[in-house]
């Protein structure tokens, strides 16, 4: 289909990537976001090869490589600093045809915003409702503004307004029973080698560092915790020091190196896979359609895949917009739902929902063949649209 106008609600990774793809297809694109300043939730993101390939196709590969970290291996260590497993990622890269790029979320969002064109994004615009007629679909905003187009993309996150329209009911986020602390620190030898992704695991908790651009590590900590706890930023270093007391020296050095005022503390949620991703001329993508826990590192990648598949069906079919969106749903619904549930299961294993299973996982890490790990990663990567 030609000369379509797309209204996109949400200027995160999914919304911006979709805007770029549709703009390159020759469509008119308007993007709206409720925030007054684009500040991504979380400090970093692992973009695995399936997401990178989509951005390569959009002509952004060189810019992504410039901000991405060089990650050549993974290393699992116990909370007592015993080496559990070391995985060379070179075979994975050769198998799938592209290396992954861990990146700062801010760097990635700025890269996408620049590629989209900042003038195409309107901030401080909260979508409160959606209306469809035979002449198009309209986003209705809190200030009374209306934006009408041929297709409306809901990329407005885990607490999506557009999703309520698509489903006809609320879908409340589900708490995953753990807290994630994350941020960025300068990469130094006492923390980890610069091309290594290290994960310390034990006591149903984990601490991790992975390289991103600018000679930095993206770090995260995770620990099970009841919903509703709050710790002011200035006390977050103290909180982590207590929770990870006695863990290996690199973890202690990381806690001392981080800036508590710049450390995010997030209650992690996902959503149950919805019964549909599409209604008429309205489509969900990214977290609005399949918000997941970050334990597979596929949340951002799936949003980027959504953008590619949605654009492909809009461009290559000509029956109608609703027909193209149904084809998108047929390709994306099962894949995204399965990854949400797979990540949920892994989250329960890592964070001790059943301690016997978590202890069994620690033993499995010690005995696991690195080739089995890279083959499992490749299966997820090659299951996407860019093989």
Buried (B, 14 or more C-beta within 10 A) or exposed (E): BEEBBBBBBBBBBBBBBBBBBBBBBEBBBBBBBBEEEBEBEBBBBBBBBBBBBBBBBBEBBEBBBEBBBBBBBBBBBBBEEEEBBEBBBEBBBEBBEBBBBBBBBBBBBBBBBEBBEEEBBBBEBBBEBBEBEEEBBBBBBEEEEEBBBBBBBBBBBBBBBBBBBBBEEEBEBBBBBBBBBBBBBEBBEEBBBBBBBBBBBBBBBBBBBBBBBBEBBBBBBBBBBEEEEEBEEEEBBEBBBEBBEEBBEBBBBBBEBBEBEEBBBBBBBBBBBBEBBBBBBBBBBBBBBBBBBBBBBBBBBBBBBBBBBBBBBBBEBEEEBBEBBBBBBEBBBEBBBBBBBBBBBBBBBBBBBEEEEBEEBBEEBEEBEBEEBBEEBBEBBBEBBBE
